[in-house]
Amino acid sequence: MDYGLIGKIEKAKRYAQEPERFCFNQFTLTFKGNNSDHAVAYDRGAFHCDCEFFQTHGRCAHTMAVEQVLKKMLPPETN
């Protein structure tokens, strides 16, 4: 195996242990809810979900769950 690659793999493992190094700017995901799947998006500090509750409240269980999972990897204004 390439020794340079071995060093990069070890470095990647260290980085993965430090979620504060990551900062998401935007992403989309499919949230598998109890009743149906939902499209959740994040774009520069703002979440969006296609569920009915989000449409009327601006937050929902789906977006709040993603926030909790990624809390160290989202910009401070999101948390």
C-alpha positions as CSV (number, residue, x, y, z in Angstrom):
1,M,0.0,0.0,0.0
2,D,1.1,3.6,-0.7
3,Y,2.6,5.0,2.6
4,G,1.4,8.5,1.7
5,L,-2.1,7.1,1.5
6,I,-1.7,5.4,4.9
7,G,-0.9,8.8,6.4
8,K,-3.9,10.4,4.8
9,I,-6.2,7.7,6.1
10,E,-4.9,8.2,9.6
11,K,-5.4,12.0,9.2
12,A,-8.9,11.5,8.0
13,K,-9.7,9.4,11.0
14,R,-8.4,12.2,13.3
15,Y,-10.5,14.8,11.4
16,A,-13.6,12.7,11.6
17,Q,-13.2,12.8,15.4
18,E,-13.4,16.7,15.3
19,P,-16.8,17.6,13.9
20,E,-16.1,21.3,14.7
21,R,-13.8,21.3,11.6
22,F,-16.8,20.8,9.3
23,C,-19.2,23.5,8.5
24,F,-22.1,22.7,6.2
25,N,-23.3,25.5,3.8
26,Q,-26.0,23.7,2.1
27,F,-27.4,20.2,1.6
28,T,-30.6,18.2,1.0
29,L,-31.6,14.9,2.4
30,T,-34.5,12.5,2.6
31,F,-35.8,12.1,6.1
32,K,-37.6,8.7,6.6
33,G,-40.5,9.7,8.9
34,N,-42.9,7.4,10.6
35,N,-45.7,8.0,8.0
36,S,-43.8,9.1,4.9
37,D,-40.5,10.4,3.7
38,H,-39.8,14.1,3.8
39,A,-37.4,16.3,1.8
40,V,-35.3,18.4,4.2
41,A,-33.0,21.1,2.9
42,Y,-30.5,23.5,4.5
43,D,-29.1,26.5,2.7
44,R,-26.8,29.1,4.4
45,G,-28.5,29.1,7.8
46,A,-32.1,28.2,6.9
47,F,-33.8,24.9,7.0
48,H,-36.8,23.8,4.9
49,C,-39.0,20.7,5.1
50,D,-41.8,19.7,2.8
51,C,-44.0,18.5,5.8
52,E,-47.2,20.3,6.6
53,F,-46.1,21.3,10.1
54,F,-43.0,23.1,8.8
55,Q,-45.2,25.1,6.4
56,T,-47.2,26.6,9.2
57,H,-44.5,26.8,12.0
58,G,-41.2,27.2,10.2
59,R,-39.7,24.3,12.2
60,C,-40.6,20.7,12.6
61,A,-39.3,17.5,14.2
62,H,-37.5,16.6,11.0
63,T,-35.4,19.8,10.9
64,M,-34.8,19.8,14.6
65,A,-33.5,16.2,14.5
66,V,-31.1,17.2,11.8
67,E,-30.0,20.2,13.8
68,Q,-29.3,18.0,16.8
69,V,-27.3,15.5,14.7
70,L,-25.2,18.1,13.0
71,K,-25.1,20.8,15.7
72,K,-21.3,21.1,15.8
73,M,-21.2,21.2,12.0
74,L,-23.7,24.1,11.4
75,P,-22.8,27.8,11.5
76,P,-23.5,29.4,15.0
77,E,-26.6,31.3,13.7
78,T,-28.3,28.0,13.0
79,N,-27.8,26.5,16.4
